[in-house]
């Protein structure tokens, strides 16, 4: 399938909106066990991704993002598994 291409400015707006939503979510949740925020793209667009797209003025579908991708976010650490059975990788740590 062809993915829609976004300009760097559009990608920056989307990333900023998503970061704000994640910060808001982390502020409301205190992780006990597991993860504070989980975002995925697997046969649907996760509500946080859809909200970030709307806030940044973009039309984004699940086909525009990597399918079967999962992100786990806890304060101080972000891990991602990009694609079917892909290994989990730390993409950011404080």
PAVO-197373 format. One record per atom (N, C-alpha, C, O): atom name; residue in one letter; y, x, z. Coordinates in nm, 2 decimals. Atoms other than C-alpha are relative to their C-alpha. Example, Ala and Ser with C-alpha at 12.3 -4.5 7.8 and 13.67 -1.06 7.14 Angstrom:
<rs>
<tormar:N, sefi:a, Y:-0.12, X:0.09, Z:0.00>
<tormar:CA, sefi:a, Y:-0.45, X:1.23, Z:0.78>
<tormar:C, sefi:a, Y:0.12, X:0.09, Z:0.00>
<tormar:O, sefi:a, Y:0.12, X:0.19, Z:0.07>
<tormar:N, sefi:s, Y:-0.11, X:-0.09, Z:0.00>
<tormar:CA, sefi:s, Y:-0.11, X:1.37, Z:0.71>
<tormar:C, sefi:s, Y:0.11, X:-0.08, Z:0.08>
<tormar:O, sefi:s, Y:0.22, X:-0.03, Z:0.09>
</rs>
This chain:
<rs>
<tormar:N, sefi:x, Y:-0.12, X:0.08, Z:0.00>
<tormar:CA, sefi:x, Y:0.00, X:0.00, Z:0.00>
<tormar:C, sefi:x, Y:0.12, X:0.09, Z:0.00>
<tormar:O, sefi:x, Y:0.13, X:0.20, Z:0.06>
<tormar:N, sefi:x, Y:-0.12, X:-0.07, Z:0.00>
<tormar:CA, sefi:x, Y:0.35, X:0.11, Z:-0.06>
<tormar:C, sefi:x, Y:0.08, X:-0.03, Z:0.12>
<tormar:O, sefi:x, Y:0.10, X:-0.15, Z:0.15>
<tormar:N, sefi:x, Y:-0.08, X:0.02, Z:-0.11>
<tormar:CA, sefi:x, Y:0.56, X:0.16, Z:0.24>
<tormar:C, sefi:x, Y:0.15, X:0.00, Z:-0.04>
<tormar:O, sefi:x, Y:0.18, X:0.08, Z:-0.13>
<tormar:N, sefi:x, Y:-0.14, X:0.00, Z:0.03>
<tormar:CA, sefi:x, Y:0.93, X:0.08, Z:0.24>
<tormar:C, sefi:x, Y:0.05, X:0.13, Z:0.06>
<tormar:O, sefi:x, Y:0.01, X:0.18, Z:0.17>
<tormar:N, sefi:x, Y:-0.06, X:-0.12, Z:-0.05>
<tormar:CA, sefi:x, Y:1.13, X:0.40, Z:0.27>
<tormar:C, sefi:x, Y:0.14, X:-0.03, Z:0.06>
<tormar:O, sefi:x, Y:0.21, X:-0.11, Z:0.01>
<tormar:N, sefi:x, Y:-0.12, X:0.02, Z:-0.07>
<tormar:CA, sefi:x, Y:1.42, X:0.42, Z:0.51>
<tormar:C, sefi:x, Y:0.08, X:0.13, Z:0.00>
<tormar:O, sefi:x, Y:0.03, X:0.24, Z:-0.01>
<tormar:N, sefi:x, Y:-0.09, X:-0.11, Z:0.01>
<tormar:CA, sefi:x, Y:1.72, X:0.64, Z:0.50>
<tormar:C, sefi:x, Y:0.00, X:0.07, Z:0.14>
<tormar:O, sefi:x, Y:-0.04, X:0.00, Z:0.24>
<tormar:N, sefi:x, Y:-0.01, X:-0.07, Z:-0.14>
<tormar:CA, sefi:x, Y:1.77, X:0.90, Z:0.79>
<tormar:C, sefi:x, Y:0.09, X:-0.08, Z:0.09>
<tormar:O, sefi:x, Y:0.07, X:-0.09, Z:0.21>
<tormar:N, sefi:x, Y:-0.09, X:0.08, Z:-0.09>
<tormar:CA, sefi:x, Y:2.06, X:0.68, Z:0.92>
<tormar:C, sefi:x, Y:-0.07, X:-0.12, Z:0.05>
<tormar:O, sefi:x, Y:-0.05, X:-0.16, Z:0.16>
<tormar:N, sefi:x, Y:0.08, X:0.12, Z:-0.04>
<tormar:CA, sefi:x, Y:1.84, X:0.37, Z:0.92>
<tormar:C, sefi:x, Y:-0.10, X:0.04, Z:0.11>
<tormar:O, sefi:x, Y:-0.12, X:-0.03, Z:0.21>
<tormar:N, sefi:x, Y:0.11, X:-0.04, Z:-0.10>
<tormar:CA, sefi:x, Y:1.56, X:0.56, Z:1.10>
<tormar:C, sefi:x, Y:0.07, X:0.04, Z:0.13>
<tormar:O, sefi:x, Y:0.01, X:0.01, Z:0.24>
<tormar:N, sefi:x, Y:-0.07, X:-0.03, Z:-0.13>
<tormar:CA, sefi:x, Y:1.82, X:0.69, Z:1.36>
<tormar:C, sefi:x, Y:0.04, X:-0.12, Z:0.07>
<tormar:O, sefi:x, Y:0.02, X:-0.13, Z:0.20>
<tormar:N, sefi:x, Y:-0.03, X:0.13, Z:-0.07>
<tormar:CA, sefi:x, Y:1.94, X:0.34, Z:1.43>
<tormar:C, sefi:x, Y:-0.12, X:-0.07, Z:0.06>
<tormar:O, sefi:x, Y:-0.11, X:-0.12, Z:0.17>
<tormar:N, sefi:x, Y:0.12, X:0.06, Z:-0.05>
<tormar:CA, sefi:x, Y:1.59, X:0.21, Z:1.47>
<tormar:C, sefi:x, Y:-0.05, X:0.08, Z:0.12>
<tormar:O, sefi:x, Y:-0.09, X:0.02, Z:0.22>
<tormar:N, sefi:x, Y:0.04, X:-0.08, Z:-0.11>
<tormar:CA, sefi:x, Y:1.50, X:0.50, Z:1.70>
<tormar:C, sefi:x, Y:0.08, X:-0.02, Z:0.12>
<tormar:O, sefi:x, Y:0.03, X:-0.03, Z:0.23>
<tormar:N, sefi:x, Y:-0.10, X:0.02, Z:-0.11>
<tormar:CA, sefi:x, Y:1.81, X:0.45, Z:1.91>
<tormar:C, sefi:x, Y:-0.03, X:-0.14, Z:0.07>
<tormar:O, sefi:x, Y:-0.03, X:-0.15, Z:0.19>
<tormar:N, sefi:x, Y:0.03, X:0.13, Z:-0.06>
<tormar:CA, sefi:x, Y:1.73, X:0.08, Z:1.95>
<tormar:C, sefi:x, Y:-0.13, X:-0.01, Z:0.07>
<tormar:O, sefi:x, Y:-0.14, X:-0.07, Z:0.18>
<tormar:N, sefi:x, Y:0.13, X:0.00, Z:-0.06>
<tormar:CA, sefi:x, Y:1.37, X:0.14, Z:2.03>
<tormar:C, sefi:x, Y:0.01, X:0.08, Z:0.13>
<tormar:O, sefi:x, Y:-0.05, X:0.04, Z:0.23>
<tormar:N, sefi:x, Y:-0.01, X:-0.08, Z:-0.12>
<tormar:CA, sefi:x, Y:1.46, X:0.41, Z:2.29>
<tormar:C, sefi:x, Y:0.07, X:-0.08, Z:0.11>
<tormar:O, sefi:x, Y:0.03, X:-0.08, Z:0.23>
<tormar:N, sefi:x, Y:-0.07, X:0.09, Z:-0.10>
<tormar:CA, sefi:x, Y:1.70, X:0.16, Z:2.46>
<tormar:C, sefi:x, Y:-0.09, X:-0.10, Z:0.05>
<tormar:O, sefi:x, Y:-0.09, X:-0.13, Z:0.17>
<tormar:N, sefi:x, Y:0.10, X:0.10, Z:-0.04>
<tormar:CA, sefi:x, Y:1.43, X:-0.10, Z:2.47>
<tormar:C, sefi:x, Y:-0.10, X:0.06, Z:0.10>
<tormar:O, sefi:x, Y:-0.14, X:0.00, Z:0.20>
<tormar:N, sefi:x, Y:0.10, X:-0.07, Z:-0.09>
<tormar:CA, sefi:x, Y:1.18, X:0.14, Z:2.62>
<tormar:C, sefi:x, Y:0.06, X:0.04, Z:0.13>
<tormar:O, sefi:x, Y:0.00, X:0.02, Z:0.24>
<tormar:N, sefi:x, Y:-0.07, X:-0.03, Z:-0.13>
<tormar:CA, sefi:x, Y:1.43, X:0.26, Z:2.88>
<tormar:C, sefi:x, Y:0.02, X:-0.13, Z:0.09>
<tormar:O, sefi:x, Y:-0.01, X:-0.12, Z:0.21>
<tormar:N, sefi:x, Y:-0.01, X:0.12, Z:-0.08>
<tormar:CA, sefi:x, Y:1.49, X:-0.10, Z:2.98>
<tormar:C, sefi:x, Y:-0.13, X:-0.05, Z:0.06>
<tormar:O, sefi:x, Y:-0.14, X:-0.09, Z:0.17>
<tormar:N, sefi:x, Y:0.14, X:0.04, Z:-0.04>
<tormar:CA, sefi:x, Y:1.12, X:-0.17, Z:3.00>
<tormar:C, sefi:x, Y:-0.04, X:0.09, Z:0.12>
<tormar:O, sefi:x, Y:-0.10, X:0.04, Z:0.22>
<tormar:N, sefi:x, Y:0.04, X:-0.09, Z:-0.11>
<tormar:CA, sefi:x, Y:1.06, X:0.14, Z:3.21>
<tormar:C, sefi:x, Y:0.07, X:-0.02, Z:0.13>
<tormar:O, sefi:x, Y:0.02, X:0.00, Z:0.24>
<tormar:N, sefi:x, Y:-0.08, X:0.03, Z:-0.11>
<tormar:CA, sefi:x, Y:1.34, X:0.04, Z:3.44>
<tormar:C, sefi:x, Y:-0.05, X:-0.12, Z:0.08>
<tormar:O, sefi:x, Y:-0.03, X:-0.13, Z:0.20>
<tormar:N, sefi:x, Y:0.06, X:0.12, Z:-0.07>
<tormar:CA, sefi:x, Y:1.16, X:-0.29, Z:3.52>
<tormar:C, sefi:x, Y:-0.13, X:0.02, Z:0.06>
<tormar:O, sefi:x, Y:-0.18, X:-0.05, Z:0.15>
<tormar:N, sefi:x, Y:0.14, X:-0.02, Z:-0.04>
<tormar:CA, sefi:x, Y:0.81, X:-0.15, Z:3.56>
<tormar:C, sefi:x, Y:-0.02, X:0.13, Z:0.08>
<tormar:O, sefi:x, Y:0.03, X:0.23, Z:0.04>
<tormar:N, sefi:x, Y:0.04, X:-0.12, Z:-0.07>
<tormar:CA, sefi:x, Y:0.68, X:0.09, Z:3.82>
<tormar:C, sefi:x, Y:-0.14, X:0.02, Z:-0.03>
<tormar:O, sefi:x, Y:-0.23, X:-0.05, Z:0.02>
<tormar:N, sefi:x, Y:0.14, X:-0.03, Z:0.03>
<tormar:CA, sefi:x, Y:0.36, X:0.25, Z:3.69>
<tormar:C, sefi:x, Y:-0.08, X:0.03, Z:0.12>
<tormar:O, sefi:x, Y:-0.04, X:0.12, Z:0.20>
<tormar:N, sefi:x, Y:0.10, X:-0.03, Z:-0.11>
<tormar:CA, sefi:x, Y:0.08, X:0.23, Z:3.94>
<tormar:C, sefi:x, Y:-0.11, X:0.08, Z:-0.05>
<tormar:O, sefi:x, Y:-0.13, X:0.20, Z:-0.01>
<tormar:N, sefi:x, Y:0.11, X:-0.06, Z:0.07>
<tormar:CA, sefi:x, Y:-0.22, X:0.31, Z:3.73>
<tormar:C, sefi:x, Y:0.02, X:-0.02, Z:-0.15>
<tormar:O, sefi:x, Y:0.07, X:-0.13, Z:-0.18>
<tormar:N, sefi:x, Y:-0.01, X:0.03, Z:0.14>
<tormar:CA, sefi:x, Y:-0.23, X:0.35, Z:3.36>
<tormar:C, sefi:x, Y:0.14, X:0.03, Z:-0.05>
<tormar:O, sefi:x, Y:0.20, X:0.13, Z:-0.01>
<tormar:N, sefi:x, Y:-0.12, X:-0.03, Z:0.07>
<tormar:CA, sefi:x, Y:0.08, X:0.33, Z:3.14>
<tormar:C, sefi:x, Y:0.11, X:-0.11, Z:0.03>
<tormar:O, sefi:x, Y:0.07, X:-0.22, Z:0.04>
<tormar:N, sefi:x, Y:-0.11, X:0.09, Z:-0.02>
<tormar:CA, sefi:x, Y:0.42, X:0.17, Z:3.19>
<tormar:C, sefi:x, Y:0.03, X:-0.08, Z:-0.12>
<tormar:O, sefi:x, Y:0.06, X:-0.20, Z:-0.12>
<tormar:N, sefi:x, Y:-0.03, X:0.07, Z:0.13>
<tormar:CA, sefi:x, Y:0.47, X:0.08, Z:2.82>
<tormar:C, sefi:x, Y:-0.10, X:0.05, Z:-0.10>
<tormar:O, sefi:x, Y:-0.12, X:0.17, Z:-0.12>
<tormar:N, sefi:x, Y:0.09, X:-0.03, Z:0.11>
<tormar:CA, sefi:x, Y:0.22, X:0.07, Z:2.54>
<tormar:C, sefi:x, Y:0.05, X:-0.08, Z:-0.12>
<tormar:O, sefi:x, Y:0.08, X:-0.19, Z:-0.12>
<tormar:N, sefi:x, Y:-0.05, X:0.06, Z:0.13>
<tormar:CA, sefi:x, Y:0.33, X:0.01, Z:2.18>
<tormar:C, sefi:x, Y:-0.11, X:0.03, Z:-0.10>
<tormar:O, sefi:x, Y:-0.16, X:0.15, Z:-0.11>
<tormar:N, sefi:x, Y:0.10, X:-0.03, Z:0.11>
<tormar:CA, sefi:x, Y:0.09, X:-0.03, Z:1.89>
<tormar:C, sefi:x, Y:0.04, X:-0.07, Z:-0.13>
<tormar:O, sefi:x, Y:0.13, X:-0.16, Z:-0.13>
<tormar:N, sefi:x, Y:-0.02, X:0.06, Z:0.13>
<tormar:CA, sefi:x, Y:0.09, X:-0.12, Z:1.53>
<tormar:C, sefi:x, Y:-0.14, X:-0.01, Z:-0.06>
<tormar:O, sefi:x, Y:-0.19, X:0.09, Z:-0.12>
<tormar:N, sefi:x, Y:0.13, X:0.02, Z:0.05>
<tormar:CA, sefi:x, Y:-0.24, X:-0.27, Z:1.43>
<tormar:C, sefi:x, Y:-0.02, X:-0.15, Z:-0.03>
<tormar:O, sefi:x, Y:-0.05, X:-0.23, Z:0.05>
<tormar:N, sefi:x, Y:0.01, X:0.13, Z:0.06>
<tormar:CA, sefi:x, Y:-0.25, X:-0.58, Z:1.21>
<tormar:C, sefi:x, Y:0.11, X:-0.09, Z:0.05>
<tormar:O, sefi:x, Y:0.11, X:-0.22, Z:0.03>
<tormar:N, sefi:x, Y:-0.12, X:0.07, Z:-0.04>
<tormar:CA, sefi:x, Y:0.08, X:-0.69, Z:1.36>
<tormar:C, sefi:x, Y:0.11, X:0.10, Z:0.04>
<tormar:O, sefi:x, Y:0.07, X:0.22, Z:0.07>
<tormar:N, sefi:x, Y:-0.11, X:-0.08, Z:-0.05>
<tormar:CA, sefi:x, Y:0.42, X:-0.55, Z:1.45>
<tormar:C, sefi:x, Y:0.02, X:-0.03, Z:0.15>
<tormar:O, sefi:x, Y:0.05, X:-0.14, Z:0.18>
<tormar:N, sefi:x, Y:-0.02, X:0.01, Z:-0.14>
<tormar:CA, sefi:x, Y:0.45, X:-0.49, Z:1.82>
<tormar:C, sefi:x, Y:0.13, X:-0.06, Z:0.03>
<tormar:O, sefi:x, Y:0.23, X:-0.03, Z:-0.04>
<tormar:N, sefi:x, Y:-0.13, X:0.07, Z:-0.03>
<tormar:CA, sefi:x, Y:0.73, X:-0.71, Z:1.98>
<tormar:C, sefi:x, Y:0.11, X:0.10, Z:0.02>
<tormar:O, sefi:x, Y:0.22, X:0.07, Z:-0.02>
<tormar:N, sefi:x, Y:-0.10, X:-0.09, Z:-0.02>
<tormar:CA, sefi:x, Y:0.92, X:-0.40, Z:2.09>
<tormar:C, sefi:x, Y:0.05, X:0.06, Z:-0.14>
<tormar:O, sefi:x, Y:0.17, X:0.09, Z:-0.15>
<tormar:N, sefi:x, Y:-0.03, X:-0.05, Z:0.13>
<tormar:CA, sefi:x, Y:0.91, X:-0.26, Z:1.73>
<tormar:C, sefi:x, Y:0.08, X:-0.10, Z:-0.08>
<tormar:O, sefi:x, Y:0.18, X:-0.07, Z:-0.15>
<tormar:N, sefi:x, Y:-0.07, X:0.11, Z:0.07>
<tormar:CA, sefi:x, Y:1.02, X:-0.60, Z:1.59>
<tormar:C, sefi:x, Y:0.14, X:-0.01, Z:0.05>
<tormar:O, sefi:x, Y:0.24, X:-0.03, Z:-0.02>
<tormar:N, sefi:x, Y:-0.13, X:0.01, Z:-0.06>
<tormar:CA, sefi:x, Y:1.31, X:-0.62, Z:1.84>
<tormar:C, sefi:x, Y:0.09, X:0.12, Z:-0.04>
<tormar:O, sefi:x, Y:0.21, X:0.10, Z:-0.07>
<tormar:N, sefi:x, Y:-0.08, X:-0.12, Z:0.04>
<tormar:CA, sefi:x, Y:1.42, X:-0.26, Z:1.76>
<tormar:C, sefi:x, Y:0.05, X:-0.01, Z:-0.14>
<tormar:O, sefi:x, Y:0.16, X:0.02, Z:-0.18>
<tormar:N, sefi:x, Y:-0.04, X:0.02, Z:0.14>
<tormar:CA, sefi:x, Y:1.42, X:-0.34, Z:1.39>
<tormar:C, sefi:x, Y:0.11, X:-0.10, Z:-0.01>
<tormar:O, sefi:x, Y:0.21, X:-0.08, Z:-0.08>
<tormar:N, sefi:x, Y:-0.10, X:0.10, Z:0.01>
<tormar:CA, sefi:x, Y:1.62, X:-0.66, Z:1.44>
<tormar:C, sefi:x, Y:0.13, X:0.05, Z:0.05>
<tormar:O, sefi:x, Y:0.24, X:0.03, Z:-0.01>
<tormar:N, sefi:x, Y:-0.12, X:-0.06, Z:-0.06>
<tormar:CA, sefi:x, Y:1.87, X:-0.48, Z:1.67>
<tormar:C, sefi:x, Y:0.07, X:0.10, Z:-0.10>
<tormar:O, sefi:x, Y:0.19, X:0.12, Z:-0.09>
<tormar:N, sefi:x, Y:-0.06, X:-0.10, Z:0.08>
<tormar:CA, sefi:x, Y:1.92, X:-0.21, Z:1.41>
<tormar:C, sefi:x, Y:0.03, X:-0.05, Z:-0.14>
<tormar:O, sefi:x, Y:0.07, X:0.03, Z:-0.23>
<tormar:N, sefi:x, Y:-0.03, X:0.06, Z:0.13>
<tormar:CA, sefi:x, Y:1.96, X:-0.45, Z:1.12>
<tormar:C, sefi:x, Y:-0.10, X:0.03, Z:-0.11>
<tormar:O, sefi:x, Y:-0.06, X:0.03, Z:-0.23>
<tormar:N, sefi:x, Y:0.10, X:-0.03, Z:0.10>
<tormar:CA, sefi:x, Y:1.64, X:-0.36, Z:0.94>
<tormar:C, sefi:x, Y:-0.11, X:-0.10, Z:-0.01>
<tormar:O, sefi:x, Y:-0.14, X:-0.17, Z:0.09>
<tormar:N, sefi:x, Y:0.12, X:0.08, Z:0.02>
<tormar:CA, sefi:x, Y:1.36, X:-0.56, Z:0.79>
<tormar:C, sefi:x, Y:-0.12, X:0.09, Z:-0.01>
<tormar:O, sefi:x, Y:-0.14, X:0.17, Z:-0.10>
<tormar:N, sefi:x, Y:0.12, X:-0.09, Z:-0.01>
<tormar:CA, sefi:x, Y:1.04, X:-0.39, Z:0.90>
<tormar:C, sefi:x, Y:-0.12, X:-0.09, Z:0.02>
<tormar:O, sefi:x, Y:-0.13, X:-0.18, Z:0.09>
<tormar:N, sefi:x, Y:0.13, X:0.07, Z:-0.02>
<tormar:CA, sefi:x, Y:0.68, X:-0.51, Z:0.86>
<tormar:C, sefi:x, Y:-0.10, X:0.10, Z:0.05>
<tormar:O, sefi:x, Y:-0.07, X:0.22, Z:0.06>
<tormar:N, sefi:x, Y:0.10, X:-0.08, Z:-0.05>
<tormar:CA, sefi:x, Y:0.36, X:-0.38, Z:1.00>
<tormar:C, sefi:x, Y:-0.05, X:0.10, Z:-0.11>
<tormar:O, sefi:x, Y:-0.10, X:0.21, Z:-0.08>
<tormar:N, sefi:x, Y:0.04, X:-0.09, Z:0.11>
<tormar:CA, sefi:x, Y:0.30, X:-0.22, Z:0.66>
<tormar:C, sefi:x, Y:0.09, X:0.12, Z:-0.02>
<tormar:O, sefi:x, Y:0.06, X:0.22, Z:-0.09>
<tormar:N, sefi:x, Y:-0.10, X:-0.11, Z:0.01>
<tormar:CA, sefi:x, Y:0.61, X:0.00, Z:0.69>
<tormar:C, sefi:x, Y:-0.03, X:0.11, Z:0.10>
<tormar:O, sefi:x, Y:0.03, X:0.22, Z:0.10>
<tormar:N, sefi:x, Y:0.03, X:-0.10, Z:-0.11>
<tormar:CA, sefi:x, Y:0.47, X:0.18, Z:1.00>
<tormar:C, sefi:x, Y:-0.15, X:0.04, Z:-0.01>
<tormar:O, sefi:x, Y:-0.23, X:-0.04, Z:-0.06>
<tormar:N, sefi:x, Y:0.15, X:-0.05, Z:0.01>
<tormar:CA, sefi:x, Y:0.14, X:0.38, Z:1.04>
<tormar:C, sefi:x, Y:-0.09, X:-0.10, Z:0.07>
<tormar:O, sefi:x, Y:-0.07, X:-0.13, Z:0.19>
<tormar:N, sefi:x, Y:0.09, X:0.10, Z:-0.06>
<tormar:CA, sefi:x, Y:-0.14, X:0.13, Z:1.10>
<tormar:C, sefi:x, Y:-0.09, X:0.07, Z:0.10>
<tormar:O, sefi:x, Y:-0.12, X:0.20, Z:0.09>
<tormar:N, sefi:x, Y:0.09, X:-0.04, Z:-0.11>
<tormar:CA, sefi:x, Y:-0.37, X:0.17, Z:1.40>
<tormar:C, sefi:x, Y:0.06, X:0.12, Z:0.08>
<tormar:O, sefi:x, Y:-0.01, X:0.21, Z:0.11>
<tormar:N, sefi:x, Y:-0.06, X:-0.10, Z:-0.08>
<tormar:CA, sefi:x, Y:-0.12, X:0.38, Z:1.58>
<tormar:C, sefi:x, Y:0.04, X:-0.06, Z:0.14>
<tormar:O, sefi:x, Y:0.08, X:-0.18, Z:0.15>
<tormar:N, sefi:x, Y:-0.02, X:0.05, Z:-0.14>
<tormar:CA, sefi:x, Y:-0.09, X:0.35, Z:1.96>
<tormar:C, sefi:x, Y:0.09, X:0.11, Z:0.07>
<tormar:O, sefi:x, Y:0.06, X:0.23, Z:0.06>
<tormar:N, sefi:x, Y:-0.09, X:-0.09, Z:-0.08>
<tormar:CA, sefi:x, Y:0.18, X:0.50, Z:2.19>
<tormar:C, sefi:x, Y:0.00, X:-0.04, Z:0.14>
<tormar:O, sefi:x, Y:0.01, X:-0.16, Z:0.17>
<tormar:N, sefi:x, Y:0.01, X:0.02, Z:-0.14>
<tormar:CA, sefi:x, Y:0.15, X:0.53, Z:2.56>
<tormar:C, sefi:x, Y:0.12, X:0.07, Z:0.07>
<tormar:O, sefi:x, Y:0.13, X:0.19, Z:0.05>
<tormar:N, sefi:x, Y:-0.13, X:-0.06, Z:-0.06>
<tormar:CA, sefi:x, Y:0.48, X:0.59, Z:2.76>
<tormar:C, sefi:x, Y:0.00, X:-0.02, Z:0.15>
<tormar:O, sefi:x, Y:-0.01, X:-0.13, Z:0.20>
<tormar:N, sefi:x, Y:-0.02, X:0.01, Z:-0.14>
<tormar:CA, sefi:x, Y:0.51, X:0.67, Z:3.12>
<tormar:C, sefi:x, Y:0.12, X:0.10, Z:0.03>
<tormar:O, sefi:x, Y:0.15, X:0.18, Z:-0.06>
<tormar:N, sefi:x, Y:-0.12, X:-0.09, Z:-0.03>
<tormar:CA, sefi:x, Y:0.82, X:0.84, Z:3.28>
<tormar:C, sefi:x, Y:-0.05, X:0.14, Z:0.00>
<tormar:O, sefi:x, Y:-0.13, X:0.18, Z:0.07>
<tormar:N, sefi:x, Y:0.03, X:-0.14, Z:0.01>
<tormar:CA, sefi:x, Y:0.81, X:1.20, Z:3.18>
<tormar:C, sefi:x, Y:-0.11, X:0.04, Z:-0.10>
<tormar:O, sefi:x, Y:-0.14, X:0.16, Z:-0.11>
<tormar:N, sefi:x, Y:0.11, X:-0.04, Z:0.09>
<tormar:CA, sefi:x, Y:0.53, X:1.18, Z:2.92>
<tormar:C, sefi:x, Y:-0.02, X:-0.11, Z:-0.11>
<tormar:O, sefi:x, Y:-0.02, X:-0.23, Z:-0.07>
<tormar:N, sefi:x, Y:0.03, X:0.10, Z:0.11>
<tormar:CA, sefi:x, Y:0.46, X:1.01, Z:2.58>
<tormar:C, sefi:x, Y:-0.11, X:0.06, Z:-0.08>
<tormar:O, sefi:x, Y:-0.11, X:0.18, Z:-0.12>
<tormar:N, sefi:x, Y:0.11, X:-0.04, Z:0.08>
<tormar:CA, sefi:x, Y:0.13, X:1.03, Z:2.40>
<tormar:C, sefi:x, Y:-0.02, X:-0.10, Z:-0.12>
<tormar:O, sefi:x, Y:0.01, X:-0.22, Z:-0.10>
<tormar:N, sefi:x, Y:0.02, X:0.08, Z:0.12>
<tormar:CA, sefi:x, Y:0.04, X:0.90, Z:2.05>
<tormar:C, sefi:x, Y:-0.14, X:0.03, Z:-0.06>
<tormar:O, sefi:x, Y:-0.18, X:0.14, Z:-0.06>
<tormar:N, sefi:x, Y:0.12, X:-0.01, Z:0.08>
<tormar:CA, sefi:x, Y:-0.28, X:0.83, Z:1.86>
<tormar:C, sefi:x, Y:0.04, X:-0.06, Z:-0.13>
<tormar:O, sefi:x, Y:0.05, X:-0.19, Z:-0.14>
<tormar:N, sefi:x, Y:-0.05, X:0.06, Z:0.13>
<tormar:CA, sefi:x, Y:-0.18, X:0.79, Z:1.49>
<tormar:C, sefi:x, Y:-0.12, X:-0.01, Z:-0.10>
<tormar:O, sefi:x, Y:-0.16, X:0.09, Z:-0.15>
<tormar:N, sefi:x, Y:0.11, X:0.03, Z:0.10>
<tormar:CA, sefi:x, Y:-0.45, X:0.63, Z:1.28>
<tormar:C, sefi:x, Y:-0.13, X:-0.03, Z:0.07>
<tormar:O, sefi:x, Y:-0.15, X:-0.01, Z:0.19>
<tormar:N, sefi:x, Y:0.13, X:0.05, Z:-0.05>
<tormar:CA, sefi:x, Y:-0.80, X:0.50, Z:1.32>
<tormar:C, sefi:x, Y:-0.08, X:0.12, Z:0.07>
<tormar:O, sefi:x, Y:-0.10, X:0.22, Z:0.00>
<tormar:N, sefi:x, Y:0.07, X:-0.10, Z:-0.08>
<tormar:CA, sefi:x, Y:-0.99, X:0.71, Z:1.59>
<tormar:C, sefi:x, Y:0.07, X:0.13, Z:0.00>
<tormar:O, sefi:x, Y:0.00, X:0.24, Z:0.02>
<tormar:N, sefi:x, Y:-0.07, X:-0.12, Z:-0.01>
<tormar:CA, sefi:x, Y:-0.72, X:0.97, Z:1.58>
<tormar:C, sefi:x, Y:0.01, X:0.05, Z:0.15>
<tormar:O, sefi:x, Y:0.01, X:-0.04, Z:0.24>
<tormar:N, sefi:x, Y:-0.01, X:-0.04, Z:-0.13>
<tormar:CA, sefi:x, Y:-0.71, X:1.19, Z:1.89>
<tormar:C, sefi:x, Y:0.14, X:-0.03, Z:0.06>
<tormar:O, sefi:x, Y:0.24, X:-0.03, Z:-0.01>
<tormar:N, sefi:x, Y:-0.12, X:0.02, Z:-0.07>
<tormar:CA, sefi:x, Y:-0.44, X:1.12, Z:2.15>
<tormar:C, sefi:x, Y:0.07, X:0.14, Z:0.02>
<tormar:O, sefi:x, Y:0.01, X:0.24, Z:0.06>
<tormar:N, sefi:x, Y:-0.08, X:-0.12, Z:-0.01>
<tormar:CA, sefi:x, Y:-0.16, X:1.38, Z:2.14>
<tormar:C, sefi:x, Y:0.12, X:-0.02, Z:0.08>
<tormar:O, sefi:x, Y:0.19, X:-0.12, Z:0.07>
<tormar:N, sefi:x, Y:-0.12, X:0.01, Z:-0.08>
<tormar:CA, sefi:x, Y:0.12, X:1.45, Z:2.38>
<tormar:C, sefi:x, Y:0.11, X:0.04, Z:-0.10>
<tormar:O, sefi:x, Y:0.11, X:0.14, Z:-0.16>
<tormar:N, sefi:x, Y:-0.11, X:-0.02, Z:0.09>
<tormar:CA, sefi:x, Y:0.44, X:1.42, Z:2.17>
<tormar:C, sefi:x, Y:0.13, X:0.03, Z:0.07>
<tormar:O, sefi:x, Y:0.23, X:0.08, Z:0.01>
<tormar:N, sefi:x, Y:-0.11, X:-0.03, Z:-0.08>
<tormar:CA, sefi:x, Y:0.69, X:1.45, Z:2.45>
<tormar:C, sefi:x, Y:-0.04, X:0.01, Z:0.15>
<tormar:O, sefi:x, Y:-0.11, X:-0.07, Z:0.19>
<tormar:N, sefi:x, Y:0.02, X:-0.01, Z:-0.14>
<tormar:CA, sefi:x, Y:0.68, X:1.57, Z:2.81>
<tormar:C, sefi:x, Y:0.13, X:0.06, Z:0.06>
<tormar:O, sefi:x, Y:0.19, X:0.15, Z:0.01>
<tormar:N, sefi:x, Y:-0.12, X:-0.05, Z:-0.07>
<tormar:CA, sefi:x, Y:0.96, X:1.63, Z:3.06>
<tormar:C, sefi:x, Y:-0.03, X:0.14, Z:0.06>
<tormar:O, sefi:x, Y:0.06, X:0.20, Z:0.13>
</rs>
